Amino acid sequence: MWIEKLFLGVLRIMTPMGPRYIRPPISQRLYLLWIFRHFQMLPLQVLSSRQQRFIDTLCSQRRFVSLPQAGGLDDAPVLGTVEWRPRLGTNDSASCNLAAGVTGGVAGLVDGVRQRS
């Protein structure tokens, strides 16, 4: 199975518009096998920054395989699946206020424990 993945494998990118498949060169397939050695599906956010840049590079190279060209893509072994979701616009001031509230709450808890001791 590892040999099939190494020579015929594709990377599945789950996007909001549906799955996309990339057939990278063999050296990159070897690295993808290493990334997905324990899990078949990983969100992009859990990958290291180097791995995220690697996936971004693969996507930007436009090596996507379309279904008619794949010729039995359903039978092609999947190296792994990356859940790619666009980052939602966050309100930075709201997240800072939330972090400050959590920090203040934790500091109050610690002070209360110290007073009891």
N, CA, C and O atoms as a GROMACS GRO file, in nm:
protein
  468
    1MET      N    1   0.082  -0.120   0.000
    1MET     CA    2   0.000   0.000   0.000
    1MET      C    3   0.086   0.125   0.000
    1MET      O    4   0.055   0.222  -0.069
    2TRP      N    5   0.198   0.125   0.078
    2TRP     CA    6   0.286   0.241   0.080
    2TRP      C    7   0.346   0.266  -0.058
    2TRP      O    8   0.360   0.380  -0.100
    3ILE      N    9   0.380   0.158  -0.128
    3ILE     CA   10   0.439   0.171  -0.261
    3ILE      C   11   0.337   0.232  -0.357
    3ILE      O   12   0.372   0.319  -0.437
    4GLU      N   13   0.212   0.187  -0.349
    4GLU     CA   14   0.107   0.244  -0.435
    4GLU      C   15   0.090   0.392  -0.406
    4GLU      O   16   0.078   0.473  -0.499
    5LYS      N   17   0.087   0.428  -0.279
    5LYS     CA   18   0.072   0.569  -0.243
    5LYS      C   19   0.191   0.650  -0.293
    5LYS      O   20   0.174   0.763  -0.339
    6LEU      N   21   0.310   0.593  -0.283
    6LEU     CA   22   0.429   0.665  -0.324
    6LEU      C   23   0.430   0.692  -0.475
    6LEU      O   24   0.469   0.800  -0.518
    7PHE      N   25   0.388   0.594  -0.553
    7PHE     CA   26   0.395   0.609  -0.698
    7PHE      C   27   0.268   0.664  -0.762
    7PHE      O   28   0.275   0.727  -0.868
    8LEU      N   29   0.152   0.643  -0.701
    8LEU     CA   30   0.026   0.683  -0.764
    8LEU      C   31  -0.058   0.778  -0.678
    8LEU      O   32  -0.166   0.819  -0.721
    9GLY      N   33  -0.010   0.813  -0.560
    9GLY     CA   34  -0.092   0.886  -0.463
    9GLY      C   35  -0.124   1.029  -0.502
    9GLY      O   36  -0.050   1.095  -0.575
   10VAL      N   37  -0.237   1.075  -0.451
   10VAL     CA   38  -0.282   1.213  -0.469
   10VAL      C   39  -0.312   1.272  -0.331
   10VAL      O   40  -0.345   1.199  -0.237
   11LEU      N   41  -0.299   1.402  -0.321
   11LEU     CA   42  -0.334   1.474  -0.199
   11LEU      C   43  -0.472   1.532  -0.218
   11LEU      O   44  -0.499   1.598  -0.318
   12ARG      N   45  -0.560   1.508  -0.122
   12ARG     CA   46  -0.696   1.562  -0.127
   12ARG      C   47  -0.702   1.688  -0.041
   12ARG      O   48  -0.664   1.687   0.076
   13ILE      N   49  -0.750   1.796  -0.101
   13ILE     CA   50  -0.770   1.922  -0.029
   13ILE      C   51  -0.921   1.943  -0.021
   13ILE      O   52  -0.988   1.959  -0.123
   14MET      N   53  -0.974   1.945   0.101
   14MET     CA   54  -1.117   1.968   0.120
   14MET      C   55  -1.139   2.119   0.130
   14MET      O   56  -1.098   2.182   0.228
   15THR      N   57  -1.204   2.176   0.031
   15THR     CA   58  -1.232   2.319   0.028
   15THR      C   59  -1.381   2.340   0.045
   15THR      O   60  -1.459   2.245   0.037
   16PRO      N   61  -1.423   2.464   0.070
   16PRO     CA   62  -1.567   2.490   0.080
   16PRO      C   63  -1.642   2.456  -0.049
   16PRO      O   64  -1.763   2.433  -0.046
   17MET      N   65  -1.572   2.453  -0.161
   17MET     CA   66  -1.635   2.423  -0.290
   17MET      C   67  -1.630   2.274  -0.323
   17MET      O   68  -1.676   2.233  -0.429
   18GLY      N   69  -1.573   2.194  -0.235
   18GLY     CA   70  -1.564   2.051  -0.259
   18GLY      C   71  -1.419   2.007  -0.262
   18GLY      O   72  -1.328   2.089  -0.250
   19PRO      N   73  -1.398   1.876  -0.278
   19PRO     CA   74  -1.260   1.825  -0.276
   19PRO      C   75  -1.184   1.860  -0.403
   19PRO      O   76  -1.240   1.862  -0.513
   20ARG      N   77  -1.056   1.887  -0.386
   20ARG     CA   78  -0.964   1.909  -0.497
   20ARG      C   79  -0.851   1.810  -0.479
   20ARG      O   80  -0.813   1.777  -0.366
   21TYR      N   81  -0.796   1.762  -0.589
   21TYR     CA   82  -0.690   1.662  -0.584
   21TYR      C   83  -0.565   1.716  -0.650
   21TYR      O   84  -0.571   1.779  -0.756
   22ILE      N   85  -0.450   1.689  -0.587
   22ILE     CA   86  -0.322   1.731  -0.640
   22ILE      C   87  -0.234   1.607  -0.653
   22ILE      O   88  -0.225   1.526  -0.562
   23ARG      N   89  -0.170   1.595  -0.768
   23ARG     CA   90  -0.075   1.484  -0.787
   23ARG      C   91   0.065   1.546  -0.789
   23ARG      O   92   0.112   1.590  -0.894
   24PRO      N   93   0.130   1.548  -0.673
   24PRO     CA   94   0.264   1.609  -0.664
   24PRO      C   95   0.372   1.515  -0.719
   24PRO      O   96   0.347   1.396  -0.739
   25PRO      N   97   0.491   1.569  -0.742
   25PRO     CA   98   0.604   1.483  -0.781
   25PRO      C   99   0.638   1.383  -0.670
   25PRO      O  100   0.596   1.400  -0.556
   26ILE      N  101   0.712   1.281  -0.705
   26ILE     CA  102   0.738   1.171  -0.612
   26ILE      C  103   0.812   1.217  -0.486
   26ILE      O  104   0.784   1.166  -0.377
   27SER      N  105   0.904   1.311  -0.497
   27SER     CA  106   0.975   1.357  -0.378
   27SER      C  107   0.881   1.427  -0.281
   27SER      O  108   0.895   1.413  -0.160
   28GLN      N  109   0.784   1.501  -0.333
   28GLN     CA  110   0.686   1.566  -0.247
   28GLN      C  111   0.586   1.466  -0.191
   28GLN      O  112   0.535   1.485  -0.081
   29ARG      N  113   0.557   1.360  -0.266
   29ARG     CA  114   0.468   1.255  -0.215
   29ARG      C  115   0.531   1.186  -0.095
   29ARG      O  116   0.461   1.148  -0.001
   30LEU      N  117   0.662   1.170  -0.099
   30LEU     CA  118   0.732   1.108   0.014
   30LEU      C  119   0.717   1.194   0.140
   30LEU      O  120   0.693   1.141   0.248
   31TYR      N  121   0.730   1.325   0.125
   31TYR     CA  122   0.713   1.416   0.239
   31TYR      C  123   0.569   1.414   0.289
   31TYR      O  124   0.545   1.420   0.409
   32LEU      N  125   0.472   1.405   0.197
   32LEU     CA  126   0.332   1.397   0.238
   32LEU      C  127   0.302   1.267   0.313
   32LEU      O  128   0.223   1.266   0.407
   33LEU      N  129   0.366   1.159   0.272
   33LEU     CA  130   0.349   1.034   0.346
   33LEU      C  131   0.399   1.051   0.489
   33LEU      O  132   0.341   0.995   0.583
   34TRP      N  133   0.506   1.127   0.506
   34TRP     CA  134   0.558   1.153   0.640
   34TRP      C  135   0.460   1.238   0.721
   34TRP      O  136   0.435   1.210   0.838
   35ILE      N  137   0.405   1.342   0.658
   35ILE     CA  138   0.311   1.430   0.728
   35ILE      C  139   0.187   1.352   0.774
   35ILE      O  140   0.139   1.371   0.886
   36PHE      N  141   0.137   1.264   0.689
   36PHE     CA  142   0.013   1.191   0.719
   36PHE      C  143   0.041   1.049   0.768
   36PHE      O  144  -0.040   0.959   0.746
   37ARG      N  145   0.155   1.028   0.834
   37ARG     CA  146   0.190   0.893   0.878
   37ARG      C  147   0.098   0.840   0.987
   37ARG      O  148   0.081   0.718   0.998
   38HIS      N  149   0.036   0.928   1.068
   38HIS     CA  150  -0.051   0.882   1.176
   38HIS      C  151  -0.198   0.914   1.152
   38HIS      O  152  -0.285   0.850   1.211
   39PHE      N  153  -0.227   1.011   1.068
   39PHE     CA  154  -0.365   1.054   1.045
   39PHE      C  155  -0.393   1.063   0.896
   39PHE      O  156  -0.305   1.100   0.818
   40GLN      N  157  -0.513   1.029   0.857
   40GLN     CA  158  -0.553   1.041   0.718
   40GLN      C  159  -0.605   1.180   0.684
   40GLN      O  160  -0.597   1.223   0.569
   41MET      N  161  -0.658   1.251   0.784
   41MET     CA  162  -0.714   1.384   0.762
   41MET      C  163  -0.664   1.478   0.869
   41MET      O  164  -0.668   1.447   0.988
   42LEU      N  165  -0.615   1.595   0.825
   42LEU     CA  166  -0.565   1.695   0.919
   42LEU      C  167  -0.614   1.834   0.877
   42LEU      O  168  -0.611   1.868   0.759
   43PRO      N  169  -0.658   1.914   0.973
   43PRO     CA  170  -0.688   2.054   0.941
   43PRO      C  171  -0.557   2.128   0.916
   43PRO      O  172  -0.454   2.096   0.976
   44LEU      N  173  -0.561   2.225   0.828
   44LEU     CA  174  -0.442   2.301   0.794
   44LEU      C  175  -0.381   2.368   0.916
   44LEU      O  176  -0.260   2.385   0.924
   45GLN      N  177  -0.464   2.407   1.012
   45GLN     CA  178  -0.418   2.481   1.129
   45GLN      C  179  -0.328   2.398   1.220
   45GLN      O  180  -0.247   2.455   1.294
   46VAL      N  181  -0.338   2.264   1.218
   46VAL     CA  182  -0.256   2.183   1.308
   46VAL      C  183  -0.119   2.152   1.250
   46VAL      O  184  -0.032   2.101   1.320
   47LEU      N  185  -0.099   2.183   1.124
   47LEU     CA  186   0.031   2.159   1.062
   47LEU      C  187   0.129   2.267   1.105
   47LEU      O  188   0.090   2.379   1.138
   48SER      N  189   0.257   2.234   1.104
   48SER     CA  190   0.359   2.333   1.137
   48SER      C  191   0.362   2.440   1.028
   48SER      O  192   0.306   2.422   0.920
   49SER      N  193   0.427   2.552   1.058
   49SER     CA  194   0.431   2.661   0.959
   49SER      C  195   0.503   2.616   0.832
   49SER      O  196   0.465   2.658   0.722
   50ARG      N  197   0.604   2.532   0.845
   50ARG     CA  198   0.674   2.480   0.727
   50ARG      C  199   0.581   2.392   0.643
   50ARG      O  200   0.579   2.402   0.521
   51GLN      N  201   0.505   2.306   0.710
   51GLN     CA  202   0.412   2.219   0.640
   51GLN      C  203   0.299   2.300   0.574
   51GLN      O  204   0.255   2.267   0.465
   52GLN      N  205   0.254   2.405   0.643
   52GLN     CA  206   0.150   2.491   0.584
   52GLN      C  207   0.202   2.560   0.459
   52GLN      O  208   0.131   2.569   0.359
   53ARG      N  209   0.327   2.608   0.464
   53ARG     CA  210   0.386   2.671   0.345
   53ARG      C  211   0.399   2.569   0.232
   53ARG      O  212   0.377   2.602   0.115
   54PHE      N  213   0.434   2.446   0.267
   54PHE     CA  214   0.445   2.339   0.167
   54PHE      C  215   0.311   2.315   0.098
   54PHE      O  216   0.305   2.306  -0.025
   55ILE      N  217   0.205   2.304   0.176
   55ILE     CA  218   0.071   2.282   0.119
   55ILE      C  219   0.030   2.403   0.035
   55ILE      O  220  -0.026   2.386  -0.074
   56ASP      N  221   0.056   2.524   0.084
   56ASP     CA  222   0.025   2.645   0.007
   56ASP      C  223   0.099   2.647  -0.125
   56ASP      O  224   0.044   2.686  -0.228
   57THR      N  225   0.225   2.605  -0.123
   57THR     CA  226   0.304   2.600  -0.246
   57THR      C  227   0.245   2.500  -0.344
   57THR      O  228   0.235   2.527  -0.463
   58LEU      N  229   0.204   2.383  -0.293
   58LEU     CA  230   0.142   2.284  -0.380
   58LEU      C  231   0.015   2.338  -0.445
   58LEU      O  232  -0.009   2.317  -0.564
   59CYS      N  233  -0.065   2.409  -0.366
   59CYS     CA  234  -0.189   2.464  -0.419
   59CYS      C  235  -0.162   2.577  -0.519
   59CYS      O  236  -0.234   2.592  -0.617
   60SER      N  237  -0.060   2.657  -0.493
   60SER     CA  238  -0.032   2.769  -0.582
   60SER      C  239   0.032   2.724  -0.713
   60SER      O  240   0.029   2.799  -0.811
   61GLN      N  241   0.089   2.604  -0.718
   61GLN     CA  242   0.150   2.554  -0.841
   61GLN      C  243   0.045   2.503  -0.940
   61GLN      O  244   0.078   2.469  -1.054
   62ARG      N  245  -0.077   2.500  -0.898
   62ARG     CA  246  -0.190   2.459  -0.984
   62ARG      C  247  -0.168   2.320  -1.045
   62ARG      O  248  -0.187   2.301  -1.165
   63ARG      N  249  -0.130   2.224  -0.962
   63ARG     CA  250  -0.115   2.086  -1.008
   63ARG      C  251  -0.242   2.006  -0.981
   63ARG      O  252  -0.235   1.884  -0.962
   64PHE      N  253  -0.355   2.073  -0.980
   64PHE     CA  254  -0.481   2.005  -0.953
   64PHE      C  255  -0.511   1.907  -1.066
   64PHE      O  256  -0.487   1.935  -1.183
   65VAL      N  257  -0.565   1.793  -1.028
   65VAL     CA  258  -0.603   1.690  -1.124
   65VAL      C  259  -0.754   1.695  -1.138
   65VAL      O  260  -0.827   1.682  -1.040
   66SER      N  261  -0.800   1.714  -1.261
   66SER     CA  262  -0.944   1.715  -1.282
   66SER      C  263  -0.994   1.572  -1.296
   66SER      O  264  -0.917   1.482  -1.333
   67LEU      N  265  -1.119   1.550  -1.267
   67LEU     CA  266  -1.174   1.414  -1.265
   67LEU      C  267  -1.163   1.342  -1.400
   67LEU      O  268  -1.126   1.225  -1.401
   68PRO      N  269  -1.194   1.406  -1.515
   68PRO     CA  270  -1.180   1.332  -1.641
   68PRO      C  271  -1.036   1.293  -1.672
   68PRO      O  272  -1.013   1.186  -1.728
   69GLN      N  273  -0.938   1.376  -1.636
   69GLN     CA  274  -0.799   1.346  -1.665
   69GLN      C  275  -0.744   1.239  -1.572
   69GLN      O  276  -0.647   1.171  -1.605
   70ALA      N  277  -0.805   1.225  -1.459
   70ALA     CA  278  -0.751   1.134  -1.358
   70ALA      C  279  -0.762   0.988  -1.401
   70ALA      O  280  -0.678   0.906  -1.363
   71GLY      N  281  -0.862   0.957  -1.477
   71GLY     CA  282  -0.878   0.820  -1.524
   71GLY      C  283  -0.883   0.719  -1.411
   71GLY      O  284  -0.792   0.638  -1.396
   72GLY      N  285  -0.987   0.723  -1.333
   72GLY     CA  286  -1.000   0.633  -1.220
   72GLY      C  287  -0.944   0.693  -1.092
   72GLY      O  288  -0.881   0.624  -1.012
   73LEU      N  289  -0.968   0.822  -1.074
   73LEU     CA  290  -0.920   0.890  -0.954
   73LEU      C  291  -0.980   0.829  -0.829
   73LEU      O  292  -0.920   0.835  -0.722
   74ASP      N  293  -1.099   0.771  -0.843
   74ASP     CA  294  -1.161   0.707  -0.727
   74ASP      C  295  -1.075   0.591  -0.676
   74ASP      O  296  -1.077   0.559  -0.557
   75ASP      N  297  -0.999   0.530  -0.766
   75ASP     CA  298  -0.914   0.418  -0.729
   75ASP      C  299  -0.775   0.463  -0.688
   75ASP      O  300  -0.698   0.384  -0.632
   76ALA      N  301  -0.740   0.589  -0.714
   76ALA     CA  302  -0.608   0.638  -0.679
   76ALA      C  303  -0.594   0.645  -0.527
   76ALA      O  304  -0.684   0.693  -0.459
   77PRO      N  305  -0.482   0.598  -0.474
   77PRO     CA  306  -0.464   0.605  -0.329
   77PRO      C  307  -0.444   0.750  -0.285
   77PRO      O  308  -0.374   0.828  -0.349
   78VAL      N  309  -0.508   0.784  -0.174
   78VAL     CA  310  -0.500   0.920  -0.120
   78VAL      C  311  -0.389   0.923  -0.016
   78VAL      O  312  -0.391   0.847   0.081
   79LEU      N  313  -0.292   1.012  -0.038
   79LEU     CA  314  -0.182   1.026   0.057
   79LEU      C  315  -0.231   1.080   0.190
   79LEU      O  316  -0.184   1.039   0.296
   80GLY      N  317  -0.325   1.171   0.184
   80GLY     CA  318  -0.382   1.233   0.302
   80GLY      C  319  -0.481   1.339   0.259
   80GLY      O  320  -0.488   1.375   0.142
   81THR      N  321  -0.556   1.389   0.355
   81THR     CA  322  -0.657   1.491   0.328
   81THR      C  323  -0.630   1.611   0.417
   81THR      O  324  -0.615   1.598   0.539
   82VAL      N  325  -0.626   1.728   0.355
   82VAL     CA  326  -0.609   1.852   0.429
   82VAL      C  327  -0.742   1.924   0.427
   82VAL      O  328  -0.800   1.949   0.321
   83GLU      N  329  -0.791   1.958   0.546
   83GLU     CA  330  -0.913   2.038   0.556
   83GLU      C  331  -0.872   2.184   0.548
   83GLU      O  332  -0.820   2.240   0.645
   84TRP      N  333  -0.897   2.244   0.435
   84TRP     CA  334  -0.863   2.385   0.416
   84TRP      C  335  -0.990   2.466   0.428
   84TRP      O  336  -1.084   2.450   0.350
   85ARG      N  337  -0.991   2.553   0.524
   85ARG     CA  338  -1.106   2.642   0.543
   85ARG      C  339  -1.053   2.784   0.550
   85ARG      O  340  -0.955   2.810   0.619
   86PRO      N  341  -1.117   2.875   0.481
   86PRO     CA  342  -1.070   3.013   0.487
   86PRO      C  343  -1.083   3.067   0.628
   86PRO      O  344  -1.179   3.037   0.700
   87ARG      N  345  -0.986   3.148   0.666
   87ARG     CA  346  -0.990   3.207   0.800
   87ARG      C  347  -1.100   3.311   0.804
   87ARG      O  348  -1.110   3.398   0.718
   88LEU      N  349  -1.181   3.300   0.906
   88LEU     CA  350  -1.289   3.395   0.923
   88LEU      C  351  -1.231   3.526   0.975
   88LEU      O  352  -1.138   3.525   1.056
   89GLY      N  353  -1.286   3.637   0.930
   89GLY     CA  354  -1.240   3.766   0.978
   89GLY      C  355  -1.276   3.780   1.125
   89GLY      O  356  -1.393   3.772   1.162
   90THR      N  357  -1.176   3.800   1.207
   90THR     CA  358  -1.202   3.814   1.350
   90THR      C  359  -1.186   3.958   1.388
   90THR      O  360  -1.108   4.032   1.329
   91ASN      N  361  -1.260   3.996   1.485
   91ASN     CA  362  -1.252   4.131   1.537
   91ASN      C  363  -1.139   4.131   1.639
   91ASN      O  364  -1.154   4.074   1.747
   92ASP      N  365  -1.026   4.195   1.605
   92ASP     CA  366  -0.908   4.191   1.692
   92ASP      C  367  -0.935   4.252   1.828
   92ASP      O  368  -0.885   4.202   1.929
   93SER      N  369  -1.014   4.359   1.833
   93SER     CA  370  -1.041   4.422   1.963
   93SER      C  371  -1.125   4.330   2.051
   93SER      O  372  -1.108   4.327   2.173
   94ALA      N  373  -1.216   4.256   1.991
   94ALA     CA  374  -1.298   4.163   2.069
   94ALA      C  375  -1.213   4.049   2.124
   94ALA      O  376  -1.230   4.009   2.239
   95SER      N  377  -1.120   3.996   2.042
   95SER     CA  378  -1.036   3.887   2.091
   95SER      C  379  -0.940   3.938   2.197
   95SER      O  380  -0.909   3.864   2.291
   96CYS      N  381  -0.892   4.062   2.185
   96CYS     CA  382  -0.805   4.119   2.290
   96CYS      C  383  -0.883   4.137   2.419
   96CYS      O  384  -0.832   4.108   2.527
   97ASN      N  385  -1.007   4.186   2.409
   97ASN     CA  386  -1.090   4.204   2.528
   97ASN      C  387  -1.118   4.070   2.594
   97ASN      O  388  -1.116   4.060   2.717
   98LEU      N  389  -1.143   3.967   2.514
   98LEU     CA  390  -1.169   3.834   2.568
   98LEU      C  391  -1.044   3.782   2.639
   98LEU      O  392  -1.054   3.727   2.749
   99ALA      N  393  -0.927   3.799   2.577
   99ALA     CA  394  -0.803   3.753   2.639
   99ALA      C  395  -0.777   3.829   2.768
   99ALA      O  396  -0.733   3.770   2.866
  100ALA      N  397  -0.802   3.958   2.769
  100ALA     CA  398  -0.781   4.038   2.890
  100ALA      C  399  -0.876   3.993   3.000
  100ALA      O  400  -0.838   3.987   3.117
  101GLY      N  401  -1.001   3.962   2.963
  101GLY     CA  402  -1.098   3.915   3.061
  101GLY      C  403  -1.059   3.781   3.120
  101GLY      O  404  -1.074   3.758   3.240
  102VAL      N  405  -1.007   3.691   3.036
  102VAL     CA  406  -0.963   3.560   3.085
  102VAL      C  407  -0.843   3.578   3.177
  102VAL      O  408  -0.836   3.516   3.283
  103THR      N  409  -0.748   3.662   3.136
  103THR     CA  410  -0.630   3.685   3.219
  103THR      C  411  -0.668   3.746   3.352
  103THR      O  412  -0.617   3.706   3.457
  104GLY      N  413  -0.758   3.844   3.348
  104GLY     CA  414  -0.804   3.907   3.472
  104GLY      C  415  -0.875   3.807   3.562
  104GLY      O  416  -0.858   3.810   3.683
  105GLY      N  417  -0.954   3.719   3.502
  105GLY     CA  418  -1.026   3.618   3.580
  105GLY      C  419  -0.932   3.519   3.644
  105GLY      O  420  -0.952   3.480   3.759
  106VAL      N  421  -0.828   3.478   3.571
  106VAL     CA  422  -0.731   3.385   3.626
  106VAL      C  423  -0.652   3.451   3.738
  106VAL      O  424  -0.627   3.389   3.841
  107ALA      N  425  -0.614   3.579   3.719
  107ALA     CA  426  -0.539   3.650   3.823
  107ALA      C  427  -0.624   3.662   3.949
  107ALA      O  428  -0.572   3.648   4.060
  108GLY      N  429  -0.753   3.689   3.935
  108GLY     CA  430  -0.842   3.698   4.051
  108GLY      C  431  -0.853   3.566   4.123
  108GLY      O  432  -0.857   3.562   4.245
  109LEU      N  433  -0.859   3.456   4.047
  109LEU     CA  434  -0.865   3.323   4.107
  109LEU      C  435  -0.738   3.293   4.187
  109LEU      O  436  -0.745   3.241   4.298
  110VAL      N  437  -0.623   3.327   4.129
  110VAL     CA  438  -0.496   3.301   4.197
  110VAL      C  439  -0.488   3.383   4.325
  110VAL      O  440  -0.443   3.332   4.428
  111ASP      N  441  -0.531   3.509   4.319
  111ASP     CA  442  -0.528   3.593   4.441
  111ASP      C  443  -0.618   3.535   4.550
  111ASP      O  444  -0.584   3.537   4.668
  112GLY      N  445  -0.734   3.484   4.508
  112GLY     CA  446  -0.827   3.426   4.606
  112GLY      C  447  -0.769   3.302   4.672
  112GLY      O  448  -0.788   3.281   4.791
  113VAL      N  449  -0.698   3.220   4.596
  113VAL     CA  450  -0.635   3.099   4.650
  113VAL      C  451  -0.522   3.138   4.745
  113VAL      O  452  -0.504   3.076   4.850
  114ARG      N  453  -0.446   3.241   4.709
  114ARG     CA  454  -0.336   3.285   4.794
  114ARG      C  455  -0.386   3.337   4.929
  114ARG      O  456  -0.323   3.316   5.033
  115GLN      N  457  -0.501   3.406   4.926
  115GLN     CA  458  -0.553   3.461   5.051
  115GLN      C  459  -0.600   3.350   5.146
  115GLN      O  460  -0.592   3.364   5.268
  116ARG      N  461  -0.650   3.240   5.089
  116ARG     CA  462  -0.698   3.130   5.172
  116ARG      C  463  -0.582   3.053   5.233
  116ARG      O  464  -0.598   2.992   5.340
  117SER      N  465  -0.466   3.053   5.170
  117SER     CA  466  -0.352   2.973   5.216
  117SER      C  467  -0.285   3.029   5.336
  117SER      O  468  -0.188   2.972   5.385
   0.00000   0.00000   0.00000
